[in-house]
Amino acid sequence: MSKTIQAVSLNILGKEYKIACAKEEQAGLIQTAQELDRQMRKIRDTGKVAGADRIAVLAALNLTHDAVTGKSPAVDGDFCDRIIDLRQKIEKVLENS
C-alpha cells in the first residue's frame, strides 16, 4: 500500500517552506513546525542571537536536548528516525530555494 504524498506549506520565522509529506503525517509535521517556530521566535526575541541559521541551530539543540533528556512529551522509539527524515526533507527544500 503506497502512501499519498502531498506538499504541506509551513511558516517558520516568517518564511514559507513546502515539504512533501505523507497525508497521515501532515498533522504531526505542522505541529512540529509550529513548535520550531515558537522556539525560534523565543530565541530571536532575546536579541542575543543574530541570523536565522544560528537561531535555527540553537532551537534544534534546545528541542533535541529536551527530547533526549525526557523533557519532551512526545519521545518514542523511532524519534531519531523521524528527526533524520525531517532533517533530510528540510535540507532538500533549502537546497532548492
N, C-alpha and C positions, 0 to 999 in steps of 0.2 A: 504494500500500500504506500503510495507516494504522498508526500506532504504538499499541500498547496502553499507556494511561496508567494508572498506579496510584499511590496515596498511599504515600509512604515516611516512616516515623517516624524522626526524627533527634533525638539528645540532644546539646545543645550547652550547656556550662556549667550543667548541671543543669536545663535547660528542654527540653521536648519540642516539636519542630516537625514538622508534617506537610507534606510537599512533594509536589506532583503531579509525576510523572516518568515518562518512557518506561521500560518494563521493561528494555530493553537498556542504559539509562544508570544504573540503580539502584546497581550496584556502585561505579561511579565517584563518584556523589553521596555514598554512605555513606562511602567512603574520604576524600573531600574534607571532609565534616563532621567526621570523626574527627580529621583534621589541624587543622582550625579549632579544634576543642575542645581539642586539645593546646596549640596556640599561645595560646589564650585563658587556659587554666589556668596556663600558664607566666608570662604577664604578670600575672595576678591574684595568683599566689603570690609575686611580688616585693614586694607590699604597697605599691608606689609609685603604683598607679593604682586609683581607686575608680570603681565604676559599670560595669555591663555594657556600656553603649553606648560608653564610652571604651575599654574593653578590646577590644570588637569592632572599633572603628576602628583601634586600634594593631595588632591581629592582622591585619586586612585589609591595612594598609600593609606590614607585615613580609612577608606571604605574596606580595603583589603585587610588592614590591621584589625578593624572591628570584626570582620568575618572570621579571621583566623583565631582571634582570641575569644571568640564566642559572644561578642557583644552584639553581633548582628542576629536578628531573629530568624533569618531565612537561610541558615547554613545547613547543607545536607551533603550526602556522599559525593555527588557529582558536581560540586561547586566549582572546583578548579577547571573541569572540562568546560563548564558553561562560561567561565571567565575567559578562558583561552579562545573559545568560539566567538564570544562577543568582541574581544580584542582584535581578532582577525577581521571581523566584519567592519569594525571601526577603521582599521588600517586600510582596508580596501577603499572605503569611502574617502578617506583623507588623501590617498594616492590619486584618486580621480578628481579631486577638487582643486 
